[in-house]
Amino acid sequence: MTVIYIDADACPVKAEVEKVATRHAVRVMMVSNGGIRPSANPLIESVFVSDGPDVADMWIADRAGAGDVVITGDIPLAAKCVEAGASVLKHNGEELHSRNIGQVLATRDLMQDLRSADPFRQGGGKPFSKADRSRFLDSLERLVQAAKRA
């Protein structure tokens, strides 16, 4: 049975996940360190893990597997989930899979090294847009349909 796991801390697409999960009657595990209001939707389960670096990520990585969908912007977590056979989707709708995760992980590591070498090379990426939200919805719909068929 397909489960959607959300790395819920700072996730901008929780409402979209709930919408798709409800349409397909798919269970959602919303994992965070706390501070997120639980949903009244019976398909959405809030999981609160202890504070600490990567505790929520480890919880998801230990459970996600083939047929599951993981929503995260955390590239190392995505790599672990892809290795376990789960489908992984970033908040902007970009799917991470065995064919691209190596390159995405290498780019992330390179950018991290560049930022640490140059204190003036800081700041976030581009802002989250309506197009990102729409692309995410389309991608999630496609992944959930594929997971249910498998």
C-alpha positions in Angstrom: 0.0 0.0 0.0 1.3 3.4 -1.0 2.2 5.9 1.8 3.2 9.5 1.2 5.9 10.7 3.6 6.4 14.4 4.0 9.5 16.0 5.5 7.1 18.6 6.9 9.4 21.1 8.5 9.4 24.1 6.2 7.4 22.2 3.5 5.3 24.7 1.4 3.1 22.1 -0.3 1.4 20.3 2.6 -2.1 21.4 1.5 -1.4 20.1 -2.0 -0.3 16.7 -0.7 -3.5 16.5 1.4 -5.6 17.3 -1.6 -4.1 14.6 -3.8 -4.0 12.0 -0.9 -7.7 12.6 -0.2 -8.6 12.2 -3.9 -6.8 8.8 -4.0 -7.4 7.7 -0.5 -3.7 7.4 0.2 -2.2 7.6 3.8 0.1 10.5 4.6 2.8 10.6 7.3 3.7 14.2 8.0 7.0 14.0 9.9 8.4 17.0 11.8 10.1 18.1 15.0 6.9 19.8 16.1 5.2 23.1 15.6 2.9 21.9 12.9 -0.9 21.8 13.4 -2.3 18.3 13.0 -4.8 17.8 10.2 -8.4 16.8 10.9 -8.2 14.6 7.8 -8.1 10.9 8.9 -5.7 10.1 6.1 -3.1 12.5 7.5 -1.0 11.3 10.4 1.3 13.8 12.2 4.5 12.2 13.5 6.5 14.3 15.9 10.1 13.2 16.4 12.6 14.5 19.0 14.6 17.6 18.3 18.0 17.0 16.8 19.7 17.2 13.4 18.2 14.9 10.8 15.9 13.0 13.3 12.9 13.4 11.0 15.0 12.5 8.0 16.2 9.3 9.6 12.6 8.4 10.6 11.4 8.7 7.0 14.5 7.0 5.5 13.9 4.0 7.9 10.4 3.5 6.7 10.1 4.6 3.0 10.4 1.9 0.4 9.1 0.7 -3.0 5.7 2.0 -3.8 6.0 5.0 -1.4 6.3 8.7 -2.3 8.6 11.0 -0.3 8.2 14.8 -0.4 11.4 16.6 0.6 13.9 19.2 -0.3 16.6 17.5 1.6 18.9 15.9 -1.0 20.7 13.4 1.3 17.3 12.1 2.5 16.2 11.9 -1.1 19.2 9.8 -2.0 18.5 7.3 0.8 14.8 7.1 -0.2 15.7 6.6 -3.9 18.1 3.8 -2.9 15.3 2.2 -0.9 13.0 2.2 -4.0 10.7 5.1 -3.1 9.7 7.8 -5.5 11.0 11.2 -4.4 9.5 14.6 -5.2 11.0 18.0 -4.4 8.6 20.9 -3.5 9.0 22.4 -7.0 7.8 19.3 -8.7 11.2 17.9 -9.7 11.3 14.2 -9.4 14.5 12.6 -8.0 15.3 9.1 -9.2 18.2 6.7 -9.7 19.2 8.4 -13.0 19.6 11.9 -11.5 20.2 11.7 -7.8 23.9 11.3 -8.1 24.2 14.6 -10.1 21.8 16.4 -7.8 23.8 15.2 -4.7 27.1 16.2 -6.3 25.7 19.7 -7.2 24.4 20.1 -3.6 27.8 19.2 -2.2 29.6 21.6 -4.6 27.4 24.5 -3.7 27.8 23.8 0.0 31.6 23.9 -0.5 31.4 27.1 -2.4 29.2 28.8 0.2 31.6 27.7 3.0 34.6 29.0 1.1 33.1 32.4 0.4 31.1 34.0 3.3 29.6 36.5 0.9 28.1 33.7 -1.3 25.1 33.2 1.0 21.4 33.5 0.6 18.6 31.3 -0.6 17.6 30.1 -3.9 14.8 31.4 -6.1 11.4 32.0 -4.4 8.7 29.4 -4.5 6.3 30.3 -7.3 2.8 29.5 -8.5 4.4 27.6 -11.3 6.4 25.5 -8.9 3.2 24.7 -6.9 1.4 23.7 -10.1 4.3 21.6 -11.3 4.4 19.9 -7.9 0.7 19.0 -8.1 1.0 17.6 -11.6 4.0 15.5 -10.6 2.5 14.2 -7.4 -0.7 13.2 -9.2 1.4 11.3 -11.7 3.5 9.6 -9.0 0.6 8.6 -6.9 -1.3 7.1 -9.9 1.8 5.2 -10.9 2.3 3.9 -7.4 -1.3 2.7 -7.1 -1.0 0.8 -10.4 2.2 -0.9 -9.4 
